[in-house]
Amino acid sequence: MSQSLEDLVRAAQHEQAERAVDPRGVLAALPQRRVRAVRRRRLVLAATAAAVAAVVAVPVFVLRQGPAPQPPSVTPGPSVSPDLTRSVPLKYSPGWLPAGYAEYNRMTRPPASLTRAWAAAPPKSPVRISELTGILSMTVSGADDEDATEDANGETVDINGVRGVYRAEEPSRVTWQLGGTRISIGSVAPLLSRDTLLRIARSVRPDPAVMEWPLTTRVPAGQSIVRQSVTGGPAGQWLASADFGELTPSGRLAAWGASIDVGTMTRAPAGGTALRVAGQPARYVLSNTSRTGRYLVVDLGGGLKLTVYSDKLGQPAIVALAEAVGPPKPGGAAWIGS
């Protein structure tokens, strides 16, 4: 990884943190060195009638029983991806952590990178994880991942018989490779000591567990899921996010699209126009807080909210995205705080 861990943390959360009252993903950005430049090119999510029709055509909704009505003069498109219900294998987990550390964030990005983050205390809110100090992270990615570069000037260290590289400068980190997998353990201020990072790295073992995402949705035509994240906060708060975007043939992010959140809170500003979406109470918000954007917040009941955000799509398309979301799975956030 060539970016500072702090930048990565902010890169993931900053995007959402700047929307509405703010925020984007969590730690998350965690590695994608082009994220900042890409954010400036935030484009439309397929605001064409065909893309909207493809989303609206999805037959199974958390909000609506039965097939959704079709807009006049629009023929449903066939290019809707399967439900976003993929379980994500953890592959590896640390067997030892400093006393008091618990896990508060998991994030994936294509093609197969998973970043997890621990801290000694929970963030004040799931959208404020970048404000935490002393974050410890672990990234597991393919050995050929363009964003997982090794520090050429680091210190060579032994990780259970495998050559690793330790970098002392902030963010300090240890990176090594197991077969076709690259693992990186990182720390931001206050930095964990070299011996502590090496102890954590040497405790890492294969983990057959898989993570099921709390948020399931369909993907509009012409779009891909470019990032998924789950972040926890105090008192059982959590937020699962999925970001849509356009990818290049090599799998790099070309442009941002819309985002969908499900959790115990919403990033949307207060207020808006009251309406009902498939019989559920909702509100539609046009925001000029920090970036012009459109939010749809739907009360799912049971203390859960669904939020759709886009800076390009109109209300009908945003409602269609909301209706393409499947039943939330709170059990997918049960690991938070452990």
Buried (B, 14 or more C-beta within 10 A) or exposed (E): BEBBBBBBBBBBBBBBBBBBBBBBBBBBBBBBBBBBEBBEEBBBBBBBBBBBBBBBBBEBBBBBEEEBEEBEEBEBBEEBBEBBEBEBBBBBBBEEBBEEBBBBBBBBBBEBBBBBBBBBEBBEBBBBBBEBEBBBBBBBBEEEBBBBBBBEEBEEBEBEEBEBBBBEEBBBBBBBBBEEBBBBBBBBEEBBEBEBBBBBBBBBEEBEEEBBBBBBBBBBBBBBBBBBBBBBBEEEBBBBBBBBBBBEEEBBBBBBBBBBBBBBBBBBBEEBEEBEBBEBEBBBBEBEBBBEBBBBBBBBEEEBBBBBBBBBBEBEBBBBBBBBBBEBBBEBBEBBBE
